[in-house]
Amino acid sequence: MIIATSRLTAQGQISIPKEIRQRLGIGPGEFLEWEEDGDRIVVRRAGRHSSEEIHRTLFAQPPTPRTLEELKQGIARHVKERYARR
């Protein structure tokens, strides 16, 4: 089933139809991923990963759970160190 069509310009650019932009939830400046799947090309919104997924990819162990008070203290400590007059 065809949802919409686009035309390729001489510069290799396409306009994404409004219906598709709305379905993907994308706007100006967004990145798209293009993936080959056999004889098809799949286009999807890029970069939709949670901070936990990114942390799991970068570090072997899961993040340590913190209380709200610990988070507030950490933020206050960072702000104090970052903006302290020297």
MOTARA-V195630 format. One record per helix or strand of 3 or more residues. SS is the DSSP state (h for helix, s for strand). FROM is the first residue (numbers start at 0). TO is the last residue. If there is no record, write none. Layout:
# MOTARA-V195630
SS:FROM:TO  SS:FROM:TO
This chain:
# MOTARA-V195630
h:17:23  s:31:36  s:39:44  h:50:57  h:67:82
